Amino acid sequence: MVLGIELGSTRIKGVVIDSSRKVVQSGFHNWENRLENGFWTYSLDDVRAGLRDVISQLDLNTASITALGVSAMMHGYLAFDKNNNLLTPFRTWRNTTTEQAAAKLTELFGFNIPQRWSVAHLEQAILNGEAHVKDIAFITTLAGYVHFQLTGAKVLGVGDASGMFPLKNGSYNEKFIKQFQELTGINWTSIAPKIKSAGEPAGALTASGAELLGLSEKFIGVPLCPPEGDAGTGMVATNAIAPRTGNISAGTSIFAMAVLEKPLENLHTEIDIVTTPTGADVAMIHCNSCTSDIDAWIKLFGEVSGLTASQLYDLFYEKAAQSGGNTGGVLTYNFYSGEPVAGLTDGRPMLIRAPDAEFNLASLCKSLLYSAIATLRIGMDILFAENVRLDVLRGHGGFFKNKTGIQAAANSLGVPVSVLESAGEGGAWGIALLADYMLYCELTGGQSRPPLQEYLKLIFTEPEAVCEPSEAGVNDFNAYLEAYKKGLEVQRTAAEML
């Protein structure tokens, strides 16, 4: 059996898979980020408590765990001194406080550095004159931190590393390392995790690691695969690592991953270039807000209706599907924070409607559904203009639990969308598969690792149901998007006023 753990933005989840790669046990722990001193953060005490809670829900006393993997939210900033003391509270991907640094590094490298990336956080700390910078001995991501706590190894999977600093051929880009050192005096490779590719061993569970998880001594020595980001595990969980395939993860945030056939011709600040867990280039469009505003409205509906959350979500999708060919002049904006893809440094959830709008529950629900995916479409249009072509996008996350959401995604992007039955297991299953792939490589290939795609063919054997975009639905969404783009100026004004 193999154990996979993922620390997502609202839930920490653990799964155990058996020899057929099916999930046989799972546990979860809900948590929330907090805005403290201007930064979105989670405490490391909450990380440790959440991990122990998840493990306590699994029956591992009699289980024979042969491998383990850890995944978490990509990007962000965890900086430690030479004694491994945290120098400043964890700064997550959600922060949009590094605009100056991101722009400066993007110009320096000629390569897009988004605000979320670890190197942007570091450069911004330098620009801010933050005292802790001089004491930095190690920086990493959340997955890298947990992996270090479990194994003592300061390593990172190539996909997660590609969201810290630009890569070239699976390693930190040497040219950019020199440019960064000339700019800051810091040698990136001296403070960054070492990079590992999928299939490579990345350490073993130590006594202190077992204690952190609340596991007995018999688990000491269990091998771990390279820690990965949620983008990489999402690609694995949806079998979207081949060129012309991609996936959409839609929950608190929404992002699309498109595996590239060739490099993009132009630099676009709306698009990250990251990698698959094996190092292939991927265009990533990341939007900070997705379903949070839907969740807020559902909570409000619950206060006045007395219905359960489950009943209300069913009603929400039902009404959205009933709204016909338009949203009746109702526009909603779901921005809970800044949104670089839309050119917003700050966000305010907002509803706008014309005086003669057809304002009813159906039009509101349809607008909220479209709003959750509108910013992603803005980014995807840039990819399409670069002649990136996709045969299918595979969805996972809460947005895709209903067929109405799947159809809305297909219509909004004009690309066939499928949701695999197994995708509901999410990134925890994806990292468990990567841990199992490590064992598979040791068993079948040794040093010459069999391709990850070959391994995934053993798991994804069933034909997938694909939702095709409809002409009427595409036209409907395009009309909404045109009005939505015009209203972004109102959103900017609202952020300045409130």
Secondary structure, DSSP 8 states (H G I E B T S, - for coil): -EEEEEE-SSEEEEEEE-TTS-EEEEEEEE---EEETTEEE--HHHHHHHHHHHHHTS--SS----EEEEEE--S-BEEE-TT--B-S--B-TT----HHHHHHHHHHHTS---TTSHHHHHHHHHHTT-GGGGG--EEE-HHHHHHHHHHS--EEEHHHHTTTS-EETTEE-HHHHHHHHHHHS--HHHHS-EEE-TTS---B--HHHHHHHT--GGGTT-BB---EEHHHHHHHHTT--STTEEEEEESSSEEEEEE-SS--SS--TT-EEEE-TT--EEEEEEES-SSHHHHHHHHHHHHHH---HHHHHHHHHHHHHHTTTS-TTEEEE--SS-BGGGTBSS---EEEE-TT---SHHHHHHHHHHHHHHHHHHHHHHHHHTT---SEEEEESGGGSSHHHHHHHHHHHTS-EE--GGGGGHHHHHHHHHHHHHHHHHHHTTTS---HHHHHTTT--S---EE---HHHHHHHHHHHHHHHHHHHHHHHHHHH-
